[in-house]
Every structure is written in C-alpha cells, then in structure tokens.
C-alpha cells in the first residue's frame, strides 16, 4: 500500500458511477474538457456488473445485486460535488482507492460507510488491526444481521439482471415501442449525437442516435472532427448516468444485422438536448432523420439559423447567402392572377405583380432523353404537368394568399433572379398540398445548403406519403394522356368545329392567355381544343407588343395596355363561358365571353376601354353595349374623357304643303317603342318627368286595379314593353322585358321610367293599353313591297328600338305623328336607307325639309352605289319599274 501523506481533495464532481464501488470524478474545466480521475471506494467491494459482448468475447452476467448497488450509488452521487482522500493505490493497476465524502462540514457523510451500512457493499480487507477495516467489518455484520442489500438471501435469484445486449430485430422492437415515452439511463456518450442507453425496466441495451442532428465525430484512428470534444462534454455534463425519458422515432438496424443496432430518437426529459446542441453550434441538422422527427422541425431549423447568425463554433466561418429582398418585403399578401407552370405563379400585390417560385419543389419534367417541345405544348405533353397546373389554378387563381420569402436565387446561366417563397392559402401550405398529391417533387438540397423552404422536412414527409399511396408521378403505371387540338391559325380546322360550337350556345372554357383586351387564347374542355377567341361587338385598342422573331416591337395604342390589364385581371386562367358567333379567315373564333355572368365586351365598353363596333348592331347584345357606351360617355371614362354630348337641333316645321301632312310644331321627346307594325309605323310611350308622369302612372294603375289582367293572359317576350308590379311598394309601373326564364314564370324587367331592374312573375305583369301609347310614322319612308325585304327592315327597326329613343315630331299624317327617331345618336330612317332596306318619298315642299331630305337622299344614294341589300342587282326602284312595264 502507498503510505504517502493523505490529502483531502475538494471541488470534484461525480461524472459517472461504473459500479457499486467505482466512480469517475471530474475537476474544474480550464480552457477545455476538465481533468478526470477514476476512483474506487476504499476498503469495500460491491457486486460486479456483467459486461456486454465485445469482439469475440461473450457477455457476462451480473453478480447478485450488482445493478441495485450501482443504482444506489448512482442516484446518490452523479452530478454531485464530493471530496475525497486517497487511502491507498493498488500497485498493479494503479487504481486509487479513496474515502469519498458528500456534503460539507458537519453534514459531510462518508459514502464508503453508507454503502456498507445499507448492505450494498462488503469489506474488502480482513486485517482486523486496521481500525477502518474493523469499523467496516462491524457495519457489515450489522447489515448481514438485518438481511438488507446484498445480504438478502431470499431475493438473490431475482437480483440478477437479464440484459438484452444485442437486439436481434431492431425494427420489431421499434414497432412495439415507437411513440411511447421510455425511461432509460445513459450508460455512455459516444459523441454528442450518439448515446448508449439501458432501457428501464426492460433491460434492453441500445444505441440511440439523436433525431435530426449530427455532431462532430471521433475518428477510428483516434483523431476527431472540430468541436467533437466540446459536443461530447456538453452532453456528458447534462445526461451521462442520469435518468432520462426518450421517444423512439426510427431505426437503422435491419433484421439479423447485429453490427448496426442504432435506434433514432429524441430525448424529451429532462430537456431536448438536440436543440441545445444546435443553438450552441455543436450540431447540424441532417435531412434523412429530420423527417422522422415528431417534434417541431422548424424549431430545429430556427436554432440552426440562430447559431449561424451568431457564428458559433461549427459556424464560425459561415457566410450566409446574399438576400436581395428587404426585410419588410419578406412577408406579403396578394391575389394570385396567373399560374405560370407547376412551380411558378404571379401574385398581384397592390398595383405591382410579383413572379414567385415556390420554395423547394420541382414540377413534373419530361422523361430523360425526350423533348417536350415549346412550353405551350409541354403543358399537355409532360406527364402530370397539366394536372399540377390545374391543381394550382383551381385553388389559387383569384384567391388571396400569403407568401413568405425563403431565399433568392441570383441570376445565372441566362435565367433571371428567382424569388422563392412558401405560399399559404389560409393555414394550408400549398407546397405540401401539391407534393402530397404527387404532382410535384421535393427538391434535393446540399446538406449545408440553407436556402430551402422553412417547412422542408414537412415537404419530405408529404412526398413519402405520396410515394406510399402511389399517386401522381409516383403511380408507376401509364400516365394520363392529353390529346389537344390546337386550332389557332388553322382556318380549315376551325371551320370544322364552328357549326358544333355555334349549335351549343354557351359552353365552358378556360382562359389560357390574354394577348390583348379583345384577343384571348382559350381551352375548351368539351372538345379538348385550344383556340384564339376574339371579343365580338367592340373595337379595342391594341396593347404594346415586344419584338418577336425579328419583327419590330410595336407601341401600345391609347388605353391598349390598360385594357389588357383589365381583361387579365378579370379572366386570366378563370373558368368562363363563351358564345361563338363566327370565325374569321385566320381561324379565330368571334363571339362573346362571360365570367361570373358578366359580358366582357360590355364591361370593356362600360369602363371606356373599348368602343362599340358597328357590327354589334346585328348582335343580340347591342342593347347592353349601347347602354354601356352611353354610361361611359356620360362619365367621360378613359377614351371618352374629352367627349362632349351633341345636342340635336330642333327643326322648324311650321307648314308642310303635302296634302297628307298637317301643320305641327317640331319637338324633341324621349320615348320608348311599345309596338312596331312595320319598318315605318310604330307606337311609342313618352318618358315624361314630373307631374305628367305621375298623372300617367295614376291613370294606368287605376285602370289595372279596376280591370285586373287575367291569369295566364300575358305572354312575355324579350324586348316587350308591359306594366309590372314593383315588389317593394306593390304598385304598377311601365317596364320592359329583358329576359324570360324558360324554366319558370319569372322574367327580368327594366322599369323604364326609373332605370332599376327586378325579377317579377308573369302573373304580376300585363300588356300596356294602347291609350298609353302614341301612334307614329317615320317621315318620308316607304316600306318595301317585297315580303322578304319587309321582314328584314322590320327586324332592323326592332333591333334599333331596343333602347330609349329621341323623337322629333315634324308633322302629322292623319292620326299619326310624322317623326324622325334617333337611337344612340343614329337616325333610324337614315340607317335603313343607307343599308338599302327602304326607300324615301320625295316631298314637294323641299324648303321646309331640305336638310332632312338631303340626308335621306345621300343615304339612299350610298346604298345604291354600294349595292346593299335591295340594290345588290342594281337600281330597281318603283319609278324604274314603270318604264319597263312593271307596276305595283
């Protein structure tokens, strides 16, 4: 034995208890890991613990009560500060044997003494002459007499552990224990991210790799990576030989693989050691196990970002990516206006448009070695790309989303800078949604690449779910095929489709692209075709065009770009309805487009971004377009900003010498047509304001109350004038039928004296009595004799009189007022004459009506010259007919 002077050593902390009589002490750290000393308790001996198999050596069993003795000493000392006196040193091994004291001053207790008194150790030396040994021998006899600790003979058989040192089937054990909180004791720390544990009470010995992180490791040759010692010391200080609680989250061990027994899990008690290591820069996140993490993965990423920002330890030389997005623009909200493809979208923020690439996902791409063609065809040729685009379009276009910028890819290889962000619709992450449907891949990032989506781990889990469910690109079978006919520029094909499209009426379409305010590319799902669609009835200014294929760029016409933006904002990639009227020589369809039951031609005219085209006069939406243009002019919107309304001058018609015309004073009156007999004879009602209107309404109501209409006696037709009950006051008013609903007795009406619209039942409507109308005749107009031309002229007058008219009374013709009528600035008689539908009757008293007659003569001469309608085979009037032997 060593007889050197005995010194009391203070300030040492118990790092580990190896057995019931052996401990490891650590001193105070000074610029690195602290010094350590292995110390055995002097004069006593505890039962030996069994050893795990190492190499070719087999495992050994515990001696009885070895585990209990170790646990008694571990719970008493680990993490506590102790003092000790080295009593002697064993010469062969050099191991120090000491008296260990816990507590200070009068409260100091000898641990050696406690172990013997409580029966967990026996005296090691039988030399009775040594006073210390004698005392220990006496305490041991007392413990033996009491039958406590190792002296309990009855419990010896159950006091030997059955340790499962090697897990034959780690996966089976994981399936049994996953998700359950498990109690364990940390037996050793291999490195900062790997622990060896004894599960309690099952006595399964496992190696646990901390989920989601990797710490610097120690190399087989004895070397180590930077900060490996610090990481292990940090974990040993907090966990070694302590009771913890874990959750198993995975395993890397396979059936029958005895060399790889690593389980993957997290420490949940006394605290999450992984987060501590990440915050201190002693660990890095690893993607392969991060997706197994049951805790919040974002907290791990956030801890890593903070360590990088602070440049702690592993990140001391870290240079973060250069972000060109200001901090106040990293989060924003806006409305999605376009889905460019399966990973890029356009968001309107205020008056600006942002092109955003969704972070960390990749849209479906063509198979290796294949060419998908131009982007317009790739959408239909690349498997699942169309489904991906449609998934985003149906959920996002027109909706408000929130975006959080994750990183910015600088411009490179001819590609512009890309702003990559996470997109949220409410609380739903769009990237997760599209990946879980198998319509996008999760991008692979380098382990040290911090430029990734904030929820990258959730994206990986979503992809695993999609792979498991075999959906989308993970299906494995034949992908869906989209055979789409492109009719754009193909006049022959377009004409083949035209009759079918015209016969259907309104049909559903998806807007693929808006080239200008009136030129739109649509996809028609019913016929699986792409077509160029031109808005009918309007003249829309052209937008600016860039230089394409050597063609020079063209500037925008006034309000052209504004019209383009307006239309894009309303219909881009929306589901719409179209009515095809015709097809031009280039194969473009012409017609009307509706979104949310709004006619886009009418909306453009109403906003002053287009003018009504003369071809609209023959269309069924002429009335709507006329009112819209009148509203735009009245409000002086955009292209009408300098518009000044033209005042119609009154013509003096004091006397007419024709025998069929009596004297009358000229007058300007607002009227509506109630009945049209032929192209020159009709009945109108005056839109009188003030007392006259009130008197008229009162008389009409009294008549309808005294002689109510019979049920079913009124058959409404579109454009018909009638009397209808307004529901809010239950009174009769003059109205015009706008639309008759075929599936019910309801109809939409316009109350012509007040301008508001309502939906009423036909049982609450009645035809207007003739006494409320005035008989009129178009001045100097002769209806055609031929029945076909008479019908054509009648239809033209019916179309022109759909709106409110301006009437000028020029005289009397019997009981009828001889009038000229103007519709939206167009004189109806002049219009009929210039289109060759009627003739005019020459008057002898030309001085009175010279201006009007000159206008009519010019109009008829123009029709004759251009051979319109009745003049298509030359001048064939009644006067000519007499000369050739023809008579009426």
C-alpha positions, 0 to 999 in steps of 0.5 A: 500500500502507498503510505504517502501523506493523505490529502483531502481533495475538494471541488470534484464532481461525480461524472459517472458511477461504473459500479457499486464501488467505482466512480469517475470524478471530474475537476474544474474545466480550464480552457477545455474538457476538465481533468478526470480521475477514476476512483474506487471506494476504499476498503469495500467491494460491491457486486460486479456488473456483467459486461456486454459482448465485445469482439469475440468475447461473450457477455457476462452476467451480473453478480447478485445485486450488482445493478441495485448497488450501482443504482444506489450509488448512482442516484446518490452521487452523479452530478454531485460535488464530493471530496475525497482522500486517497487511502491507498493505490493498488500497485498493479493497476494503479487504481486509487482507492479513496474515502469519498465524502458528500456534503460539507462540514458537519453534514459531510457523510462518508459514502464508503460507510453508507454503502456498507451500512445499507448492505450494498457493499462488503469489506474488502480487507480482513486485517482486523488491526486496521481500525477502518477495516474493523469499523467496516467489518462491524457495519457489515455484520450489522447489515448481514444481521438485518438481511438488507442489500446484498445480504438478502438471501431470499431475493438473490435469484431475482437480483440478477439482471437479464440484459438484452445486449444485442437486439436481434430485430431492431425494427420489431422492437421499434414497432412495439415501442415507437411513440411511447415515452421510455425511461432509460439511463445513459450508460455512455456518450459516444459523441454528442449525437450518439448515446448508449442507453439501458432501457428501464425496466426492460433491460434492453441495451441500445444505441440511440442516435439523436433525431435530426442532428449530427455532431462532430465525430471521433475518428477510428484512428483516434483523431476527431472532427472540430468541436467533437470534444466540446459536443461530447462534454456538453452532453456528458455534463447534462445526461451521462448516468442520469435518468432520462425519458426518450421517444423512439422515432426510427431505426437503422438496424435491419433484421439479423444485422447485429453490427448496426443496432442504432435506434433514432430518437429524441430525448424529451426529459429532462430537456431536448438536448438536440436543440441545445446542441444546435443553438450552441453550434455543436450540431447540424441538422441532417435531412434523412432523420429530420423527417422522422422527427415528431417534434417541431422541425422548424424549431430545429431549423430556427436554432440552426439559423440562430447559431449561424447568425451568431457564428458559433463554433461549427459556424464560425466561418459561415457566410450566409447567402446574399438576400436581395429582398428587404426585410419588410418585403419578406412577408406579403399578401396578394391575389394570385392572377396567373399560374405560370407552370407547376412551380411558378405563379404571379401574385398581384400585390397592390398595383405591382405583380410579383413572379414567385417560385415556390420554395423547394419543389420541382414540377413534373419534367419530361422523361430523360432523353425526350423533348417536350417541345415549346412550353405551350405544348409541354403543358399537355405533353409532360406527364402530370404537368397539366394536372399540377397546373390545374391543381394550382389554378383551381385553388389559387387563381383569384384567391388571396394568399400569403407568401413568405420569402425563403431565399433568392436565387441570383441570376445565372446561366441566362435565367433571371433572379428567382424569388422563392417563397412558401405560399399559404392559402389560409393555414394550408401550405400549398407546397405540401398540398401539391407534393402530397398529391404527387404532382410535384417533387421535393427538391434535393438540397446540399446538406449545408445548403440553407436556402430551402423552404422553412417547412422542408422536412414537412415537404419530405414527409408529404412526398413519402406519403405520396410515394406510399399511396402511389399517386401522381408521378409516383403511380408507376403505371401509364400516365394520363394522356392529353390529346389537344387540338390546337386550332389557332391559325388553322382556318380549315380546322376551325371551320370544322368545329364552328357549326358544333360550337355555334349549335351549343350556345354557351359552353365552358372554357378556360382562359389560357392567355390574354394577348390583348383586351379583345384577343384571348387564347382559350381551352375548351374542355368539351372538345379538348381544343385550344383556340384564339377567341376574339371579343365580338361587338367592340373595337379595342385598342391594341396593347404594346407588343415586344419584338418577336422573331425579328419583327419590330416591337410595336407601341401600345395604342391609347388605353391598349395596355390598360385594357389588357390589364383589365381583361387579365385581371378579370379572366386570366386562367378563370373558368368562363363561358363563351358564345361563338358567333363566327370565325374569321379567315385566320381561324379565330373564333368571334363571339362573346365571353362571360365570367361570373355572368358578366359580358366582357365586351360590355364591361370593356365598353362600360369602363371606356376601354373599348368602343362599340363596333358597328357590327354589334348592331346585328348582335343580340347584345347591342342593347347592353353595349349601347347602354354601356357606351352611353354610361361611359360617355356620360362619365367621360371614362378613359377614351371618352374623357374629352367627349362632349354630348351633341345636342340635336337641333330642333327643326322648324316645321311650321307648314308642310304643303303635302296634302297628307301632312298637317301643320305641327310644331317640331319637338324633341321627346324621349320615348320608348317603342311599345309596338312596331307594325312595320319598318315605318309605323310604330307606337311609342310611350313618352318618358315624361318627368314630373307631374305628367308622369305621375298623372300617367302612372295614376291613370294606368294603375287605376285602370289595372286595379279596376280591370285586373289582367287575367291569369295566364293572359300575358305572354312575355317576350324579350324586348316587350314593353308591359306594366309590372308590379314593383315588389317593394311598394306593390304598385304598377309601373311601365317596364320592359322585358329583358329576359324570360326564364324558360324554366319558370314564370319569372322574367327580368324587367327594366322599369323604364321610367326609373332605370332599376331592374327586378325579377317579377312573375308573369302573373304580376305583369300585363300588356300596356293599353294602347291609350298609353301609347302614341301612334307614329310614322317615320317621315318620308319612308316607304316600306318595301313591297317585297315580303322578304325585304319587309321582314328584314327592315322590320327586324332592323327597326326592332333591333334599333328600338331596343333602347330609349329613343329621341323623337322629333315630331315634324308633322302629322299624317292623319292620326299619326305623328310624322317623326324622325327617331334617333337611337344612340345618336343614329337616325333610324330612317337614315340607317335603313336607307343607307343599308338599302332596306327602304326607300324615301318619298320625295316631298314637294315642299323641299324648303321646309325639309331640305336638310332632312331630305338631303340626308335621306337622299345621300343615304339612299344614294350610298346604298345604291352605289354600294349595292346593299341589300335591295340594290345588290342587282342594281337600281330597281326602284318603283319609278324604274319599274314603270318604264319597263312595264312593271307596276305595283 
